[in-house]
């Protein structure tokens, strides 16, 4: 219970003071007992620190603003990830690297067609030095040649015609680049590539997707003229060294409306086609992919080796965001 202080002559009010407050007043020399009163009595450094602490205190506005910023950041990252997924799904399918299938086909090149194989002439190191025969040796040789008459005609199981004129037996290897490889039908003979398109734009997009180049040779022009970027802006380049071209190529063997598209695309690139042969050059990656596709199809039909294949027909068809060749027909060699 508080005690009443004696009234002041100059005051109209009476103040009631608690005993503990009275003691603090006596020690501190102040007249206030509340927190505001004690804060007012702090020194300048303490007052400054107290003001900074009050300024750094998180307000409700700051809490709400931080929450909305966190939500916006989360939504932004989520939308960005969805955009990345959408973008990757629209990218064209890349051809995965696969082990190459190398074929070494036998061929006779410029050698004459025949039913056997002529022996190669001996090398210089295999030829013995010849000395002039004596007169007696010469007479004996002439006598033996006159007294002995022999004639023989080899009969071979072959379609090649044999003749008694000349001693050569020709070359039994099939036509193609000269080689001592397997007895197979070369790819340029057994493969057929078919395309289908409603217009020149769709056709050129297929060629660009497979990275196939159009070419034009012959017609009195030395070398090869190439055309690339066929679906956008056809560009041309020329090469005088046609012997250095090692890519597999195809040409038109039957009349087709797509051949007119090739002529138009080459014309857009500034390449003359009058009296010239039109070629399609196949990149090595596509050639290897076709070889794997062919072999997988043959194995599914019970044929384990390309030596058994006589003909393979491929058809270009839409696949995902691009195109792919599929085997539509395959014929096999007999007695293999």
Order of alpha helices (4+ residues) and beta strands (2+ residues): beta-beta-alpha-alpha-alpha-alpha-alpha-alpha-beta-alpha-beta-beta-beta-beta-alpha-beta-alpha-beta-beta
